[in-house]
C-alpha cells in the first residue's frame, strides 16, 4: 500500500514535472518568437538608420565637394590676381628703373647746362658792365661838351655885357666896327650853342637807343644759347638785371636832358636876346 502510494506520488510528481516542462517550453517558444520579432524590427531600424546615415553622408560629401570646388575657384582666382599684380609690379619697377636712369641723365645734363648758363650769365654781366662803362664814358664826354658849351655861353654873356655897356655909355651911332664884329661873333656863338644843344640831345637819345638795342641783341643771343629746360628760370633773372641797369642809365640820361632843357629855359628867361637871330 505504501508502495502504491509512493508510486502514485512519483507519477504525480513526474506528471507535474512534465506539465511544468511543457509550460516552460511554451514560454520559451513565445519568448523566442518575441525575440525574433524584436530582432527583425531592430534589423529594419538598423537598415533605416544606415540608409539615413548614408543619405546624410552623401549630402555632407556633396556639400563638402561644393565647398572645396568653390574654395578652389576662389584660391585660383586669388592666385591669378596676385600673379597679375606681381607682373604689374615688375613692369612698374622696370619702368621706374628706366625713368630713374633717365632722370639721372637729365639731372646731370641740367647741372652741366646750369654751369654753362652761369658762365653765360657772367659773360652777359661782363658785357653789361662794358656797356655801362661805355655809356658812362659817353656821358662824361657829353658832360665835358656841356661844360664847354657853358663856358662858351659865359663868354658870350660877358661879351654881351661889354657890348651893352658900350652901347649904354655912348651914342648909338658911335658903335665901332669892332663892336659889330663882336655882336656877329656872339650871334654865331649863340647859334653854335643852340646847335650843340640839339646835338647833345640827339647824342643822348642815340646813346640810349643804341644801349637798348645792344642789350636787347645780347639778351636775345643769350636766350638762343640757353637750353629751353632752364630758359624760363634764367631768362627772367637776366632780363630783370638788364632792365634794372638800363633803367638806371635811362634815368641818368633823362637827368642830363632835363639839365640841358633847364639850362636852355634859363637862357630864354634871363637872356632871350641870345637866342634872337640877326
Sine and cosine of phi, psi and omega as CSV:
sin_phi,cos_phi,sin_psi,cos_psi,sin_omega,cos_omega
0.00,0.00,-0.74,0.68,0.04,-1.00
-0.90,0.45,-0.60,0.80,0.02,-1.00
-0.91,0.41,-0.65,0.76,0.03,-1.00
-0.88,0.47,-0.68,0.73,0.00,-1.00
-0.91,0.41,-0.62,0.78,0.01,-1.00
-0.91,0.41,-0.67,0.74,0.04,-1.00
-0.90,0.44,-0.68,0.73,0.00,-1.00
-0.87,0.49,-0.67,0.74,0.02,-1.00
-0.91,0.41,-0.62,0.78,0.00,-1.00
-0.92,0.39,-0.66,0.75,0.01,-1.00
-0.92,0.39,-0.64,0.76,0.03,-1.00
-0.89,0.45,-0.65,0.76,0.01,-1.00
-0.91,0.42,-0.66,0.75,0.02,-1.00
-0.91,0.41,-0.67,0.74,0.01,-1.00
-0.88,0.47,-0.65,0.76,0.02,-1.00
-0.92,0.40,-0.62,0.78,0.01,-1.00
-0.91,0.41,-0.67,0.74,0.02,-1.00
-0.89,0.46,-0.68,0.74,0.00,-1.00
-0.89,0.46,-0.67,0.74,0.03,-1.00
-0.91,0.41,-0.61,0.79,0.02,-1.00
-0.91,0.41,-0.66,0.75,0.03,-1.00
-0.89,0.46,-0.65,0.76,0.02,-1.00
-0.90,0.43,-0.64,0.77,0.01,-1.00
-0.92,0.40,-0.65,0.76,0.01,-1.00
-0.89,0.45,-0.64,0.77,0.04,-1.00
-0.89,0.45,-0.69,0.73,-0.01,-1.00
-0.90,0.43,-0.62,0.79,0.02,-1.00
-0.91,0.42,-0.65,0.76,0.03,-1.00
-0.89,0.46,-0.69,0.72,0.02,-1.00
-0.88,0.47,-0.69,0.73,-0.01,-1.00
-0.90,0.43,-0.61,0.79,0.02,-1.00
-0.91,0.42,-0.68,0.74,0.03,-1.00
-0.88,0.48,-0.70,0.71,0.00,-1.00
-0.90,0.44,-0.67,0.74,0.01,-1.00
-0.91,0.42,-0.64,0.77,0.03,-1.00
-0.88,0.47,-0.66,0.75,0.04,-1.00
-0.90,0.44,-0.65,0.76,0.02,-1.00
-0.89,0.45,-0.65,0.76,0.02,-1.00
-0.89,0.45,-0.68,0.73,0.02,-1.00
-0.88,0.48,-0.69,0.72,0.01,-1.00
-0.89,0.46,-0.68,0.74,0.01,-1.00
-0.90,0.44,-0.65,0.76,0.04,-1.00
-0.88,0.47,-0.67,0.75,0.05,-1.00
-0.88,0.47,-0.69,0.73,0.02,-1.00
-0.90,0.44,-0.64,0.77,0.03,-1.00
-0.89,0.46,-0.69,0.72,0.03,-1.00
-0.88,0.48,-0.66,0.75,0.02,-1.00
-0.90,0.43,-0.68,0.73,0.02,-1.00
-0.90,0.44,-0.67,0.74,0.02,-1.00
-0.89,0.46,-0.66,0.75,0.02,-1.00
-0.90,0.44,-0.71,0.71,0.02,-1.00
-0.89,0.45,-0.66,0.75,0.04,-1.00
-0.89,0.45,-0.64,0.77,0.02,-1.00
-0.90,0.44,-0.66,0.75,0.04,-1.00
-0.90,0.44,-0.71,0.71,0.04,-1.00
-0.88,0.48,-0.64,0.77,0.00,-1.00
-0.90,0.43,-0.68,0.74,0.03,-1.00
-0.91,0.42,-0.65,0.76,0.03,-1.00
-0.90,0.44,-0.69,0.72,0.02,-1.00
-0.90,0.43,-0.63,0.78,0.03,-1.00
-0.90,0.43,-0.66,0.75,0.03,-1.00
-0.90,0.44,-0.66,0.75,0.03,-1.00
-0.89,0.45,-0.69,0.72,0.02,-1.00
-0.91,0.42,-0.63,0.78,0.04,-1.00
-0.89,0.46,-0.65,0.76,0.03,-1.00
-0.90,0.43,-0.68,0.74,0.04,-1.00
-0.89,0.46,-0.67,0.75,0.01,-1.00
-0.90,0.44,-0.68,0.74,0.01,-1.00
-0.90,0.44,-0.70,0.72,0.02,-1.00
-0.91,0.42,-0.66,0.75,0.04,-1.00
-0.90,0.45,-0.61,0.79,0.02,-1.00
-0.91,0.40,-0.68,0.73,0.03,-1.00
-0.89,0.45,-0.68,0.73,0.03,-1.00
-0.89,0.45,-0.66,0.75,0.01,-1.00
-0.90,0.44,-0.71,0.71,0.01,-1.00
-0.90,0.44,-0.65,0.76,0.04,-1.00
-0.90,0.44,-0.66,0.75,0.03,-1.00
-0.91,0.42,-0.62,0.79,0.05,-1.00
-0.89,0.45,-0.70,0.71,0.03,-1.00
-0.89,0.45,-0.65,0.76,0.03,-1.00
-0.89,0.45,-0.71,0.70,0.03,-1.00
-0.90,0.43,-0.62,0.79,0.03,-1.00
-0.90,0.43,-0.67,0.74,0.03,-1.00
-0.90,0.43,-0.67,0.74,0.03,-1.00
-0.90,0.44,-0.64,0.77,0.04,-1.00
-0.89,0.45,-0.66,0.75,0.04,-1.00
-0.90,0.44,-0.65,0.76,0.03,-1.00
-0.90,0.43,-0.67,0.74,0.03,-1.00
-0.89,0.45,-0.63,0.78,0.05,-1.00
-0.90,0.43,-0.67,0.74,0.04,-1.00
-0.90,0.43,-0.69,0.73,0.03,-1.00
-0.89,0.46,-0.63,0.78,0.01,-1.00
-0.91,0.42,-0.67,0.74,0.04,-1.00
-0.89,0.45,-0.69,0.72,0.02,-1.00
-0.90,0.44,-0.66,0.75,0.02,-1.00
-0.90,0.44,-0.61,0.79,0.04,-1.00
-0.90,0.43,-0.68,0.74,0.03,-1.00
-0.90,0.44,-0.71,0.70,0.01,-1.00
-0.89,0.45,-0.59,0.81,0.04,-1.00
-0.90,0.44,-0.67,0.74,0.06,-1.00
-0.89,0.46,-0.69,0.73,0.04,-1.00
-0.89,0.45,-0.65,0.76,-0.01,-1.00
-0.90,0.44,-0.64,0.77,0.04,-1.00
-0.89,0.45,-0.67,0.74,0.03,-1.00
-0.89,0.45,-0.71,0.71,0.02,-1.00
-0.90,0.45,-0.60,0.80,0.02,-1.00
-0.90,0.43,-0.70,0.71,0.04,-1.00
-0.89,0.46,-0.66,0.75,0.03,-1.00
-0.90,0.43,-0.64,0.76,0.01,-1.00
-0.91,0.42,-0.62,0.78,0.04,-1.00
-0.90,0.43,-0.70,0.72,0.03,-1.00
-0.90,0.44,-0.66,0.75,0.01,-1.00
-0.92,0.39,-0.59,0.81,0.07,-1.00
-0.89,0.45,-0.63,0.78,0.04,-1.00
-0.90,0.43,-0.71,0.71,0.02,-1.00
-0.90,0.44,-0.62,0.78,0.00,-1.00
-0.91,0.40,-0.63,0.78,0.05,-1.00
-0.88,0.47,-0.67,0.74,0.05,-1.00
-0.90,0.44,-0.64,0.77,0.04,-1.00
-0.90,0.43,-0.60,0.80,0.04,-1.00
-0.91,0.41,-0.63,0.78,0.05,-1.00
-0.90,0.44,-0.65,0.76,0.05,-1.00
-0.89,0.45,-0.67,0.74,0.03,-1.00
-0.89,0.45,-0.62,0.79,0.03,-1.00
-0.90,0.43,-0.64,0.77,0.05,-1.00
-0.89,0.45,-0.65,0.76,0.03,-1.00
-0.90,0.43,-0.65,0.76,0.02,-1.00
-0.90,0.44,-0.67,0.74,0.04,-1.00
-0.89,0.46,-0.63,0.78,0.03,-1.00
-0.90,0.43,-0.68,0.73,0.04,-1.00
-0.90,0.44,-0.62,0.78,0.02,-1.00
-0.90,0.44,-0.66,0.75,0.04,-1.00
-0.90,0.44,-0.65,0.76,0.03,-1.00
-0.89,0.46,-0.69,0.72,0.02,-1.00
-0.90,0.43,-0.64,0.77,0.02,-1.00
-0.90,0.44,-0.66,0.75,0.04,-1.00
-0.89,0.45,-0.66,0.75,0.03,-1.00
-0.91,0.42,-0.63,0.78,0.04,-1.00
-0.90,0.44,-0.62,0.79,0.04,-1.00
-0.90,0.43,-0.64,0.77,0.04,-1.00
-0.90,0.44,-0.67,0.74,0.02,-1.00
-0.91,0.41,-0.60,0.80,0.05,-1.00
-0.90,0.44,-0.61,0.79,0.04,-1.00
-0.91,0.42,-0.67,0.74,0.05,-1.00
-0.90,0.44,-0.60,0.80,0.03,-1.00
-0.90,0.43,-0.68,0.73,0.04,-1.00
-0.89,0.46,-0.61,0.80,0.05,-1.00
-0.90,0.43,-0.65,0.76,0.03,-1.00
-0.91,0.43,-0.63,0.77,0.03,-1.00
-0.90,0.43,-0.66,0.75,0.04,-1.00
-0.89,0.46,-0.66,0.75,0.06,-1.00
-0.89,0.45,-0.63,0.78,0.03,-1.00
-0.89,0.45,-0.69,0.72,0.01,-1.00
-0.88,0.47,-0.64,0.77,0.04,-1.00
-0.89,0.46,-0.65,0.76,0.02,-1.00
-0.91,0.41,-0.64,0.77,0.01,-1.00
-0.91,0.42,-0.67,0.74,0.03,-1.00
-0.89,0.45,-0.65,0.76,0.04,-1.00
-0.91,0.42,-0.63,0.78,0.01,-1.00
-0.91,0.41,-0.63,0.78,0.04,-1.00
-0.89,0.46,-0.66,0.76,0.03,-1.00
-0.89,0.45,-0.65,0.76,0.02,-1.00
-0.91,0.42,-0.71,0.71,0.01,-1.00
-0.88,0.47,-0.63,0.78,0.03,-1.00
-0.91,0.42,-0.66,0.75,0.01,-1.00
-0.92,0.39,-0.65,0.76,0.01,-1.00
-0.93,0.37,-0.62,0.78,-0.04,-1.00
-0.95,0.31,-0.47,0.88,-0.06,-1.00
-1.00,0.06,-0.39,0.92,-0.04,-1.00
-0.81,-0.58,0.11,-0.99,0.03,-1.00
-0.92,0.38,0.43,-0.90,-0.10,-0.99
-0.92,0.39,-0.50,0.87,-0.04,-1.00
-0.98,0.22,-0.13,0.99,-0.05,-1.00
-1.00,-0.06,0.21,0.98,0.01,-1.00
-0.94,0.35,0.79,-0.61,-0.07,-1.00
-0.99,0.16,0.19,-0.98,0.05,-1.00
-0.90,0.43,-0.50,0.87,0.03,-1.00
-0.90,0.43,-0.64,0.77,0.02,-1.00
-0.90,0.43,-0.67,0.74,0.02,-1.00
-0.89,0.46,-0.65,0.76,0.02,-1.00
-0.90,0.44,-0.62,0.78,0.01,-1.00
-0.93,0.36,-0.59,0.81,0.06,-1.00
-0.89,0.45,-0.69,0.72,0.03,-1.00
-0.89,0.45,-0.61,0.79,0.04,-1.00
-0.90,0.44,-0.64,0.77,0.04,-1.00
-0.91,0.42,-0.63,0.77,0.05,-1.00
-0.88,0.47,-0.64,0.77,0.04,-1.00
-0.91,0.42,-0.65,0.76,0.04,-1.00
-0.89,0.46,-0.68,0.73,0.02,-1.00
-0.89,0.46,-0.69,0.72,0.02,-1.00
-0.88,0.47,-0.65,0.76,0.02,-1.00
-0.91,0.41,-0.61,0.79,0.07,-1.00
-0.88,0.48,-0.68,0.73,0.02,-1.00
-0.89,0.45,-0.68,0.73,0.02,-1.00
-0.91,0.42,-0.66,0.75,0.03,-1.00
-0.88,0.47,-0.63,0.77,0.03,-1.00
-0.89,0.45,-0.68,0.73,0.04,-1.00
-0.90,0.44,-0.68,0.73,-0.01,-1.00
-0.90,0.43,-0.67,0.75,0.03,-1.00
-0.89,0.45,-0.68,0.73,0.03,-1.00
-0.88,0.47,-0.70,0.72,0.02,-1.00
-0.90,0.43,-0.64,0.76,0.01,-1.00
-0.90,0.43,-0.66,0.75,0.05,-1.00
-0.89,0.46,-0.70,0.71,0.01,-1.00
-0.90,0.43,-0.68,0.73,0.03,-1.00
-0.90,0.44,-0.65,0.76,0.02,-1.00
-0.89,0.45,-0.64,0.77,0.02,-1.00
-0.91,0.41,-0.71,0.70,0.00,-1.00
-0.90,0.43,-0.65,0.76,0.02,-1.00
-0.90,0.43,-0.62,0.78,0.03,-1.00
-0.90,0.44,-0.71,0.71,0.03,-1.00
-0.88,0.47,-0.69,0.73,-0.03,-1.00
-0.90,0.44,-0.72,0.70,-0.02,-1.00
-0.90,0.44,-0.68,0.73,0.01,-1.00
-0.92,0.39,-0.61,0.79,0.05,-1.00
-0.91,0.42,-0.67,0.75,0.03,-1.00
-0.90,0.45,-0.70,0.72,0.02,-1.00
-0.91,0.42,-0.62,0.78,0.03,-1.00
-0.91,0.42,-0.67,0.74,0.05,-1.00
-0.90,0.44,-0.66,0.76,0.03,-1.00
-0.88,0.47,-0.67,0.74,0.02,-1.00
-0.90,0.43,-0.63,0.78,0.01,-1.00
-0.91,0.41,-0.64,0.77,0.01,-1.00
-0.91,0.41,-0.56,0.83,-0.02,-1.00
-0.99,0.15,-0.21,0.98,-0.05,-1.00
-1.00,-0.04,0.69,-0.72,0.01,-1.00
-0.92,0.39,0.52,-0.86,-0.08,-1.00
-0.93,0.36,-0.38,0.92,-0.01,-1.00
-0.91,0.40,-0.51,0.86,0.00,-1.00
-0.92,-0.39,0.09,1.00,-0.09,-1.00
-0.91,0.41,-0.66,0.75,-0.07,-1.00
-0.89,0.46,-0.59,0.81,-0.02,-1.00
-0.99,0.17,-0.73,0.69,-0.08,-1.00
-0.97,0.26,-0.52,0.85,-0.07,-1.00
-0.91,0.42,-0.66,0.75,-0.01,-1.00
-0.89,0.46,-0.69,0.73,-0.01,-1.00
-0.90,0.44,-0.69,0.72,-0.02,-1.00
-0.91,0.43,-0.70,0.71,-0.01,-1.00
-0.90,0.43,-0.64,0.77,0.01,-1.00
-0.89,0.46,-0.68,0.74,0.01,-1.00
-0.91,0.42,-0.68,0.73,-0.01,-1.00
-0.91,0.41,-0.70,0.71,0.00,-1.00
-0.89,0.46,-0.61,0.80,0.02,-1.00
-0.89,0.45,-0.72,0.69,0.01,-1.00
-0.91,0.42,-0.68,0.73,0.00,-1.00
-0.91,0.41,-0.56,0.83,0.05,-1.00
-0.91,0.42,-0.65,0.76,0.05,-1.00
-0.89,0.45,-0.68,0.73,0.01,-1.00
-0.92,0.40,-0.62,0.78,0.03,-1.00
-0.89,0.45,-0.63,0.77,0.03,-1.00
-0.90,0.44,-0.66,0.75,0.03,-1.00
-0.90,0.44,-0.69,0.72,0.02,-1.00
-0.91,0.42,-0.62,0.78,0.04,-1.00
-0.90,0.43,-0.61,0.79,0.06,-1.00
-0.90,0.44,-0.66,0.75,0.02,-1.00
-0.90,0.43,-0.68,0.73,0.02,-1.00
-0.91,0.42,-0.65,0.76,0.02,-1.00
-0.89,0.45,-0.61,0.79,0.03,-1.00
-0.90,0.44,-0.69,0.73,0.02,-1.00
-0.89,0.45,-0.67,0.74,0.02,-1.00
-0.90,0.43,-0.64,0.76,0.04,-1.00
-0.90,0.44,-0.65,0.76,0.03,-1.00
-0.89,0.46,-0.68,0.73,0.01,-1.00
-0.91,0.40,-0.63,0.78,0.03,-1.00
-0.90,0.44,-0.64,0.77,0.03,-1.00
-0.90,0.44,-0.63,0.77,0.04,-1.00
-0.89,0.45,-0.67,0.74,0.00,-1.00
-0.91,0.40,-0.56,0.83,-0.05,-1.00
-0.98,0.20,-0.71,0.71,-0.10,-0.99
-1.00,-0.03,-0.55,0.83,-0.05,-1.00
-0.72,-0.69,0.90,0.44,-0.02,-1.00
-0.89,0.46,-0.41,0.91,-0.02,-1.00
-0.92,0.40,-0.35,0.94,0.03,-1.00
-0.93,0.36,-0.43,0.90,-0.05,-1.00
-1.00,-0.08,-0.01,1.00,0.02,-1.00
-0.99,0.16,0.74,-0.67,0.04,-1.00
-0.99,0.12,0.49,-0.87,-0.07,-1.00
-0.97,0.23,0.00,0.00,0.00,0.00
